Amino acid sequence: MWPDRETRTAGTRPPAGPSPAPFQGFPRLPRPANFPHCNQTRGRTMLASVGLWFISAPIWTIGLVVFGGMALGMFIGRQLRKRFPLKADKAGDGEKVESQESFMVTSVMGLLALLLGFTFSLAVDRFETRRGNVLTEANAIGTTYLRSQLLEEPHRERLSKLLIDYTDTRIALATEQSREARAPLLQHNDQLIADLWTATVAAFPSMRPYDFSSSYLETMNNMIDMDTTRKAGRLAHVPAEIFFVLLLYQFIASIVISYFLIGPRGQKIALFLFLLFSVVLLLVIDIERPTSGGIQESQAPMLMLRDFMKQQPPASFDRFNLPPAVPTPSR
């Protein structure tokens, strides 16, 4: 407390007390450790959501969104043309303006076609990889099945049955379109892989003395590795950033083309071009859907392998075995 007036006039000093603490600044709020990367994380999450929507949404929904966005761009382009028309400043500049319009339309459509062609090439490469994986896995399973017939019982019968069940599961996984139905199939598939290796471990002591033991283990490992290879191939898609840029450019291109192509004839040409580009984009998206798309890799090698294994059970490989020699009674 400060002294009153009488104390001040008497020349006395106020009693000594604790001095106030110096100002340390306003308290800082806790900041997350990844604060500089928050915006990047948010952007990646948004792009991941866009990519997931492309591979999970119904194809007709994507078609409506793509074509609706182009129709909106055409409307914006026409309104911009009405508000900011192109005018020739001098007489005889009409041909120059028309040449510039043709150059702009050709450049925009050429770049759009290049982007679509690049995206289509990426999708086809992934499709060819998935189709090649089907043949490679069928060969691996078939080789393992044939080499399993060299094992002793009961290992031969057990492994042969597991391989047939595994092939059926692989075919069901490749053709099942429902995500809910694929979940139990994946669990059964992983359990079969564990059972196959467990049966191999049990059979290894009986095959250890033979030379083909190492090759049998290598074949079994290759077959198990193909499970991961095919899973990775089905999860590999065209990056969501490419689809996002492609959609954005299509929207901008629809504005530019509609701005330069005037008249009923020009608008019809623009509408036809955008319809063609939308169909190509939907084709790319359909190829990117390994299970739910209309274009899927053929499972013919796996189907033929399954038919062969069921037609040739383990007992059929014993038909050329010589019967044990019967000792001749001595006279």
DAPE-V956873 format. One record per residue. N is the residue number from 1. RES is the residue in one letter. PSI is psi in degrees with one decimal (* if undefined). NEAR is the number of other ideal C-beta (glycine too) atoms within 12 Angstrom. D_LAST is the distance of its C-alpha to the last C-alpha in whole Angstrom. Layout:
# DAPE-V956873
N/RES/PSI/NEAR/D_LAST
N/RES/PSI/NEAR/D_LAST
This chain:
# DAPE-V956873
1/M/140.2/7/138
2/W/149.7/10/140
3/P/158.3/15/144
4/D/-178.2/11/147
5/R/-40.2/9/150
6/E/-40.6/9/152
7/T/-38.5/14/149
8/R/-40.0/12/149
9/T/-26.0/9/152
10/A/-6.2/11/153
11/G/10.0/9/150
12/T/152.9/12/148
13/R/152.8/11/144
14/P/151.7/13/141
15/P/142.2/10/139
16/A/137.9/6/136
17/G/177.6/10/133
18/P/131.8/6/129
19/S/145.9/6/129
20/P/146.5/7/127
21/A/143.4/6/124
22/P/155.2/6/124
23/F/123.4/7/122
24/Q/3.2/8/119
25/G/166.8/6/118
26/F/145.3/6/117
27/P/143.5/7/113
28/R/138.8/7/110
29/L/148.1/7/108
30/P/137.4/7/104
31/R/133.2/9/102
32/P/154.5/10/99
33/A/-30.3/8/97
34/N/30.6/11/96
35/F/-43.1/12/99
36/P/-20.3/10/100
37/H/10.5/13/96
38/C/-44.5/14/97
39/N/-39.5/12/99
40/Q/-41.6/13/96
41/T/-40.9/15/93
42/R/-39.6/13/95
43/G/-40.6/16/95
44/R/-36.5/18/91
45/T/-40.2/16/91
46/M/-42.8/17/93
47/L/-37.4/22/91
48/A/-37.2/21/88
49/S/-39.2/18/89
50/V/-44.3/29/90
51/G/-38.6/26/87
52/L/-36.2/19/85
53/W/-35.8/22/87
54/F/-33.8/39/86
55/I/-4.5/32/83
56/S/-28.1/23/83
57/A/152.3/22/86
58/P/144.3/20/86
59/I/-32.2/28/86
60/W/-30.2/16/89
61/T/-43.4/16/91
62/I/-39.2/30/91
63/G/-42.0/24/92
64/L/-40.9/17/95
65/V/-44.5/26/96
66/V/-49.6/35/95
67/F/-34.7/27/97
68/G/-38.6/21/100
69/G/-38.6/28/101
70/M/-38.5/38/101
71/A/-39.3/25/103
72/L/-40.3/22/105
73/G/-38.4/34/106
74/M/-41.0/37/107
75/F/-42.6/22/110
76/I/-40.8/24/111
77/G/-41.2/34/111
78/R/-40.3/29/113
79/Q/-37.3/16/115
80/L/-36.0/21/116
81/R/-37.5/26/117
82/K/-35.8/14/119
83/R/-37.0/11/121
84/F/75.9/12/120
85/P/154.0/14/121
86/L/127.5/20/120
87/K/139.3/11/124
88/A/125.1/16/125
89/D/-32.3/10/128
90/K/163.2/10/129
91/A/137.3/9/129
92/G/1.7/10/126
93/D/-0.6/14/124
94/G/-41.0/15/122
95/E/-36.3/13/120
96/K/-43.3/16/119
97/V/-40.1/20/118
98/E/-36.5/19/116
99/S/-39.5/15/114
100/Q/-39.1/17/114
101/E/-44.1/24/112
102/S/-39.6/18/110
103/F/-40.9/16/109
104/M/-44.9/23/108
105/V/-43.9/28/106
106/T/-40.3/20/104
107/S/-44.8/18/103
108/V/-45.3/33/103
109/M/-35.2/29/100
110/G/-41.3/17/98
111/L/-37.4/23/98
112/L/-41.9/35/97
113/A/-36.5/23/94
114/L/-42.7/18/93
115/L/-42.3/30/92
116/L/-41.1/36/90
117/G/-38.6/20/88
118/F/-44.1/23/87
119/T/-39.9/37/86
120/F/-38.8/29/84
121/S/-40.6/18/83
122/L/-43.2/25/82
123/A/-40.7/36/80
124/V/-37.4/22/78
125/D/-41.9/21/77
126/R/-36.8/31/76
127/F/-43.5/31/74
128/E/-35.6/19/72
129/T/-43.8/25/71
130/R/-38.3/36/70
131/R/-38.3/28/68
132/G/-32.6/21/66
133/N/-31.8/33/65
134/V/-46.6/36/63
135/L/-41.2/24/61
136/T/-41.6/26/60
137/E/-38.5/37/59
138/A/-41.0/36/57
139/N/-39.2/22/55
140/A/-43.8/34/55
141/I/-41.3/44/54
142/G/-42.2/32/51
143/T/-41.6/27/50
144/T/-38.0/40/49
145/Y/-43.8/38/48
146/L/-40.4/27/45
147/R/-23.0/32/44
148/S/-20.8/39/44
149/Q/-10.0/30/41
150/L/-6.1/27/39
151/L/165.7/33/40
152/E/158.0/21/37
153/E/146.9/17/38
154/P/8.3/16/40
155/H/-36.1/28/42
156/R/-48.1/31/42
157/E/-41.3/22/43
158/R/-48.5/25/46
159/L/-35.7/42/47
160/S/-43.2/35/47
161/K/-41.1/24/48
162/L/-38.3/36/51
163/L/-37.9/45/52
164/I/-43.6/32/52
165/D/-37.9/27/55
166/Y/-39.6/43/56
167/T/-41.7/39/57
168/D/-40.4/27/58
169/T/-39.4/31/61
170/R/-39.2/37/62
171/I/-41.7/30/62
172/A/-38.3/26/64
173/L/-36.1/34/66
174/A/-24.0/36/67
175/T/-11.5/24/68
176/E/127.1/25/70
177/Q/-22.0/20/74
178/S/127.9/15/75
179/R/-34.9/17/76
180/E/-36.5/10/75
181/A/-22.8/17/72
182/R/-24.2/23/71
183/A/-51.3/14/71
184/P/-29.8/17/68
185/L/-37.9/26/66
186/L/-40.7/25/67
187/Q/-43.8/15/66
188/H/-36.5/23/62
189/N/-46.4/32/62
190/D/-35.8/22/63
191/Q/-37.2/18/60
192/L/-37.1/31/57
193/I/-43.5/30/58
194/A/-39.8/18/58
195/D/-38.8/23/55
196/L/-43.7/38/53
197/W/-34.6/25/54
198/T/-42.0/18/52
199/A/-34.3/31/49
200/T/-40.7/33/49
201/V/-40.6/19/50
202/A/-31.7/20/47
203/A/-12.9/31/44
204/F/-40.3/23/45
205/P/-33.2/14/43
206/S/-22.9/23/40
207/M/-5.1/27/41
208/R/-41.1/17/43
209/P/-14.5/10/40
210/Y/156.2/18/40
211/D/-25.9/10/43
212/F/1.6/22/44
213/S/-42.6/21/45
214/S/-40.9/15/48
215/S/-33.9/18/49
216/Y/-43.1/32/48
217/L/-38.6/23/51
218/E/-40.8/18/53
219/T/-42.6/29/52
220/M/-40.4/37/53
221/N/-41.8/21/56
222/N/-39.2/23/57
223/M/-41.1/38/57
224/I/-37.1/29/59
225/D/-31.9/21/61
226/M/-24.4/34/62
227/D/-47.3/33/63
228/T/-36.9/19/66
229/T/-44.1/22/67
230/R/-35.2/36/67
231/K/-43.7/24/69
232/A/-36.2/17/71
233/G/-33.6/28/72
234/R/-22.2/31/73
235/L/-10.0/18/75
236/A/116.8/22/77
237/H/166.2/34/80
238/V/132.5/32/83
239/P/141.9/22/85
240/A/-27.9/26/88
241/E/-36.1/21/91
242/I/-43.8/28/90
243/F/-39.7/36/90
244/F/-46.5/25/93
245/V/-38.3/23/95
246/L/-44.3/37/94
247/L/-42.5/36/96
248/L/-42.2/21/99
249/Y/-36.9/30/99
250/Q/-39.1/40/99
251/F/-44.6/33/101
252/I/-39.8/25/104
253/A/-37.0/40/103
254/S/-35.1/40/104
255/I/-46.2/30/107
256/V/-45.3/33/108
257/I/-42.0/41/107
258/S/-24.5/35/109
259/Y/-37.4/31/112
260/F/-31.0/34/112
261/L/102.7/33/110
262/I/166.8/25/113
263/G/162.9/13/114
264/P/-40.5/11/112
265/R/-43.3/11/110
266/G/-38.8/24/109
267/Q/-35.3/24/108
268/K/-40.5/16/106
269/I/-43.5/21/104
270/A/-42.4/35/104
271/L/-40.5/26/102
272/F/-41.3/19/100
273/L/-42.8/31/99
274/F/-32.2/37/99
275/L/-41.5/22/96
276/L/-44.6/21/94
277/F/-35.0/39/94
278/S/-39.3/35/93
279/V/-41.9/22/90
280/V/-41.6/27/89
281/L/-40.7/39/89
282/L/-34.1/34/87
283/L/-41.4/27/85
284/V/-43.9/38/84
285/I/-37.5/41/84
286/D/-37.9/29/82
287/I/-29.7/34/79
288/E/0.6/41/80
289/R/97.2/32/78
290/P/-33.0/35/74
291/T/-35.0/30/74
292/S/-6.9/25/77
293/G/166.0/28/78
294/G/-24.1/17/78
295/I/106.9/25/76
296/Q/152.9/23/73
297/E/142.1/31/70
298/S/138.7/21/67
299/Q/20.9/29/64
300/A/-42.1/18/62
301/P/-39.8/27/59
302/M/-37.1/36/59
303/L/-42.8/21/59
304/M/-37.6/21/56
305/L/-42.6/34/54
306/R/-43.3/28/54
307/D/-39.4/18/53
308/F/-44.4/21/50
309/M/-36.2/34/49
310/K/-28.7/20/49
311/Q/-19.5/12/47
312/Q/79.9/22/44
313/P/168.9/20/43
314/P/-34.2/28/41
315/A/-24.6/13/38
316/S/-18.5/17/39
317/F/2.2/20/38
318/D/5.1/16/34
319/R/-19.5/12/33
320/F/2.7/8/32
321/N/135.6/10/30
322/L/138.2/8/26
323/P/152.6/8/24
324/P/141.2/6/22
325/A/133.2/6/18
326/V/123.1/7/15
327/P/137.5/6/12
328/T/128.5/6/9
329/P/137.6/5/7
330/S/147.3/4/4
331/R/*/3/0
